[in-house]
Amino acid sequence: MWIYRCNETFADTQASVPSERKTEAFNEKNIFDLGACWPVEFATGLKYHSAQFGRQNGLMSEIHQLDIRVYYEDTDAGGIVYYANYLKFFERARTEWLRSLGVEQDSLLAQDVAFVVRKVLMENKAPARFNQRLTVKSEIRQLKKASMVFWQEIYNENADLLCSAEVSVACVKLSLMKASAIPRDILGVLSGGNGRTFCS
């Protein structure tokens, strides 16, 4: 269960938004410039194994964990995981995180909705090797009306940090491949059900 509280009132949040933005209607053109998010803190009983996780810009979210095994096909000629495959591990973790919340990708596709990666900032710190069991940790750092930012990390069995990434994801109307607001029911799930984790 996610326990949440608002850090600031809507009036305080609106005060930080330029006056011309207060009356600006949401549209597909401003998907990546939607103004300040309404910070909400999520308190959990989890112990954060990395200083990178936890509070970030006033937001604290529950960490999702996914264990995966490194197969031979994941490695390169040097016997270590090929760098691009970390992106696949991160993608699997985000998908399973959505599934754990009751959101299936095929149901989104049926609604002509898809999440696409807009930007990735990834840092490789140490190699993963064949047959190792890895743990991918994921959390939402920022949630807006039509986009979100994930922080993700991959650890080996010795709890060594191998790779980290900040992933910006946008919601699009699939048939048009244009930016679109995240469906309200999905947004409610992502925000922990309080319905007030963002502002325009």
Disulfide bonds with the S-S distance in Angstrom:
none
